[in-house]
Amino acid sequence: MKNQIRNSRKGFTLIELLVVVLILGILTAIALPSYLSSVNASREGAANTNARALATAVQGKAVSSGAYDTTLTDYATDMGGSIPLNPCTGTTTGYTITSTATTATVAATVGANCGVWTPMTFSLTL
């Protein structure tokens, strides 16, 4: 009678649960850094793409006015109503426009959300 009671119990042993937890830990240790790297790379790409779109707006406005304007908010209308969010800084002011009389550069600002990276600089000439 005791053998029948012992054999009717169902469940997992402690060793089986430890093996499952170990496998999950190994998968997490491998996958998490890769995932975070992918997130940072996509944020950097989005910041550079937004800076390129801003550079296009800066060049278009400079061609029609004859001079470069470095005020970021002046391009909101040309960018569809608002300046795009820089995912690396988390703000819409995360872009830099510098200019001389006939040249300008546009770049995304490095922020804490993307880690260490070098943004692309878009050079413009009238």
C-alpha positions as CSV (number, residue, x, y, z in Angstrom):
1,M,0.0,0.0,0.0
2,K,2.8,2.4,0.8
3,N,4.4,1.9,-2.7
4,Q,1.1,2.9,-4.4
5,I,1.0,6.2,-2.4
6,R,4.6,7.0,-3.2
7,N,4.3,6.3,-6.9
8,S,1.1,8.4,-7.3
9,R,2.8,11.6,-6.3
10,K,3.5,13.9,-9.3
11,G,5.8,16.9,-9.6
12,F,9.4,18.0,-10.3
13,T,12.4,17.1,-8.3
14,L,14.7,19.8,-6.9
15,I,17.4,18.8,-9.4
16,E,15.1,19.3,-12.3
17,L,14.1,22.7,-11.1
18,L,17.7,23.7,-10.6
19,V,18.6,22.6,-14.1
20,V,15.8,24.7,-15.6
21,V,16.8,27.8,-13.5
22,L,20.4,27.3,-14.6
23,I,19.4,27.1,-18.3
24,L,17.3,30.2,-18.0
25,G,20.2,32.0,-16.3
26,I,22.6,31.1,-19.1
27,L,20.1,32.2,-21.8
28,T,19.6,35.5,-20.0
29,A,23.3,36.1,-19.6
30,I,23.8,35.6,-23.3
31,A,20.7,37.4,-24.6
32,L,20.5,40.5,-22.4
33,P,23.7,42.1,-23.6
34,S,22.9,41.4,-27.2
35,Y,19.4,42.9,-26.7
36,L,20.7,46.1,-25.0
37,S,23.3,46.5,-27.8
38,S,20.6,46.2,-30.4
39,V,18.5,48.8,-28.6
40,N,21.4,51.3,-28.4
41,A,22.2,50.7,-32.1
42,S,18.6,51.4,-33.1
43,R,18.5,54.6,-31.0
44,E,21.7,55.8,-32.6
45,G,20.4,55.1,-36.1
46,A,17.2,56.9,-35.3
47,A,19.1,59.9,-34.0
48,N,21.3,60.0,-37.1
49,T,18.2,59.6,-39.4
50,N,16.5,62.5,-37.6
51,A,19.6,64.6,-37.9
52,R,19.7,63.9,-41.7
53,A,16.1,65.0,-42.1
54,L,16.9,68.1,-40.1
55,A,19.9,68.8,-42.3
56,T,17.6,68.6,-45.4
57,A,15.3,71.1,-43.8
58,V,18.2,73.4,-42.9
59,Q,19.5,73.2,-46.5
60,G,16.1,73.9,-48.0
61,K,15.5,76.9,-45.8
62,A,19.0,78.2,-46.5
63,V,18.6,77.9,-50.3
64,S,15.4,80.0,-50.2
65,S,16.7,82.6,-47.7
66,G,20.4,82.7,-48.7
67,A,21.7,82.1,-45.2
68,Y,21.8,79.4,-42.6
69,D,19.6,79.7,-39.5
70,T,20.9,77.9,-36.4
71,T,17.7,78.2,-34.3
72,L,16.4,74.7,-34.0
73,T,12.8,75.7,-33.4
74,D,12.6,77.6,-36.7
75,Y,12.6,74.2,-38.5
76,A,9.6,72.7,-36.7
77,T,7.2,73.6,-39.6
78,D,9.5,72.1,-42.2
79,M,9.8,68.9,-40.1
80,G,6.1,68.2,-40.1
81,G,5.0,70.4,-37.2
82,S,7.7,69.5,-34.6
83,I,11.3,68.7,-34.2
84,P,11.7,64.9,-33.9
85,L,12.7,63.4,-30.6
86,N,16.3,62.5,-30.2
87,P,16.1,59.0,-28.7
88,C,19.6,59.3,-27.2
89,T,18.8,62.5,-25.2
90,G,15.0,62.0,-24.9
91,T,14.4,65.6,-26.0
92,T,13.5,67.5,-29.1
93,T,16.5,69.8,-28.5
94,G,19.0,67.0,-29.0
95,Y,20.5,68.3,-32.2
96,T,23.2,70.9,-33.0
97,I,23.3,73.3,-35.9
98,T,26.4,75.3,-36.4
99,S,27.1,77.6,-39.3
100,T,29.4,80.1,-41.0
101,A,28.4,82.4,-43.8
102,T,28.3,79.6,-46.5
103,T,28.5,76.3,-44.6
104,A,26.7,74.5,-41.8
105,T,26.8,71.3,-40.0
106,V,24.0,69.3,-38.3
107,A,24.5,66.5,-35.8
108,A,22.6,64.7,-33.1
109,T,23.7,65.3,-29.6
110,V,25.2,62.4,-27.6
111,G,23.0,61.4,-24.7
112,A,23.0,59.0,-21.9
113,N,20.4,56.7,-23.4
114,C,22.7,55.4,-26.2
115,G,26.0,54.8,-24.4
116,V,29.3,55.9,-26.0
117,W,29.0,56.7,-29.7
118,T,29.9,59.2,-32.3
119,P,27.0,60.8,-34.2
120,M,27.2,61.5,-37.9
121,T,27.8,65.1,-38.9
122,F,26.0,66.4,-42.0
123,S,28.0,69.1,-43.8
124,L,26.0,71.6,-45.9
125,T,27.3,74.2,-48.3
126,L,25.4,77.1,-50.1
